[in-house]
Amino acid sequence: MTILDRLFGLSVALAENTAAQTAAETAEVAPEASPVAMIVTTFLPMVLIFVVFYFILIRPQRKKDKKVKEMLDNLKVSDRICTIGGIYGTITQIKDDTITLSVGNQNMTMVVARWAIRSVEEVSIENDSEALN
């Protein structure tokens, strides 16, 4: 063996020894995380995403659906309504899930499903002779 091999061999051995000591010191300083902490850090982001989706998407949609259901339950004869197709008319008869409308100047009758009502229009009559249809 040459002097260089002995020097390099010693330097490699010293480097390996120093690396082993550093790894042992690091292992002593950083204790292992508990299983509970690992579970919390795993599921916490998913729970937070669900909470955000609930308050941004699900809750407002439920409120909107509740208002629509309430509006459909409170329909009565002579209400001025607009259908989802954009047809304006006045309710003349209400049966279970069907509503008969009076539409146009000639008071044509039209039967639509209750779920096809978009909104109840607020009508203010300024002139008694003004026709609603």
C-alpha positions in Angstrom: 0.0 0.0 0.0 1.1 3.4 -0.7 1.1 6.4 1.5 -1.8 7.9 -0.4 -4.0 4.8 0.1 -3.3 4.8 3.8 -4.2 8.5 4.0 -7.3 8.2 1.9 -8.3 5.0 3.8 -7.9 6.9 7.1 -9.9 9.8 5.8 -12.7 7.6 4.6 -12.8 5.8 8.0 -12.8 9.1 9.8 -15.7 10.4 7.6 -17.7 7.2 8.2 -17.2 7.5 11.9 -18.2 11.2 12.0 -21.3 10.5 10.0 -22.3 7.6 12.3 -21.8 9.9 15.4 -23.9 12.7 13.8 -26.7 10.3 12.9 -26.7 9.0 16.5 -26.8 12.5 17.9 -29.7 13.5 15.6 -31.7 10.4 16.5 -31.3 11.3 20.2 -32.4 14.9 19.7 -35.5 14.2 17.5 -37.8 11.8 19.3 -40.3 9.8 17.3 -43.8 11.3 16.8 -46.7 9.7 18.6 -49.3 7.7 16.5 -52.0 10.2 17.6 -50.0 13.1 16.2 -49.4 11.3 12.9 -53.2 10.5 12.6 -54.1 14.1 13.4 -51.7 15.5 10.8 -53.0 13.0 8.2 -56.7 13.7 8.7 -56.7 17.4 9.7 -56.3 18.7 6.1 -59.2 16.5 4.9 -61.4 17.7 7.8 -60.6 21.3 7.0 -61.4 20.8 3.3 -64.8 19.3 4.2 -65.6 22.2 6.6 -64.7 24.8 3.9 -66.8 22.9 1.3 -69.7 22.8 3.7 -69.7 26.5 4.4 -69.0 27.6 0.8 -71.1 25.1 -1.2 -73.4 22.9 0.8 -75.0 25.3 3.4 -75.9 28.1 0.9 -77.4 25.5 -1.5 -79.6 24.1 1.3 -80.8 27.6 2.2 -81.7 28.2 -1.4 -83.5 24.9 -1.7 -85.5 25.6 1.5 -86.6 29.0 0.1 -87.7 27.5 -3.2 -89.7 24.7 -1.4 -91.3 27.3 0.9 -92.2 29.4 -2.2 -93.8 26.4 -4.0 -95.7 25.4 -0.8 -97.2 29.0 -0.5 -98.6 29.3 -4.0 -102.2 30.3 -4.2 -104.8 31.1 -6.9 -104.4 34.6 -8.5 -100.6 34.6 -7.9 -98.6 36.1 -10.8 -95.8 33.7 -11.5 -92.9 33.1 -13.9 -92.0 29.6 -15.1 -88.5 28.2 -15.7 -89.2 28.6 -19.4 -89.9 32.3 -19.0 -93.7 32.2 -19.4 -95.6 34.7 -17.2 -99.1 33.8 -16.1 -101.6 33.9 -13.4 -102.6 30.8 -11.4 -106.2 29.8 -11.9 -106.2 26.4 -10.4 -103.9 24.3 -8.2 -104.0 20.5 -8.0 -101.5 18.3 -6.3 -98.4 18.7 -8.5 -100.0 20.6 -11.4 -100.9 24.2 -11.8 -103.2 25.7 -14.3 -102.2 29.2 -15.6 -104.0 31.9 -17.4 -101.6 33.2 -20.1 -101.7 36.1 -22.5 -104.4 38.7 -23.5 -106.8 35.9 -24.5 -106.5 34.1 -21.2 -105.3 30.9 -22.7 -105.0 28.1 -20.1 -101.8 26.2 -19.7 -101.0 23.3 -17.3 -97.5 23.2 -15.8 -95.8 21.2 -13.1 -95.4 22.8 -9.7 -91.6 22.3 -9.8 -91.5 24.4 -13.1 -92.4 27.6 -11.3 -89.3 29.8 -10.9 -90.7 32.7 -9.0 -93.8 34.5 -7.8 -93.8 38.0 -9.2 -94.7 41.0 -7.1 -97.4 42.9 -9.0 -98.4 46.4 -8.2 -101.5 47.7 -10.0 -101.4 51.5 -10.6 -104.4 51.6 -12.8 -107.6 49.6 -12.1 -108.3 49.1 -15.8 -104.8 47.7 -16.4 -104.9 44.0 -17.3 -102.4 41.7 -15.6 -102.4 39.2 -18.5 
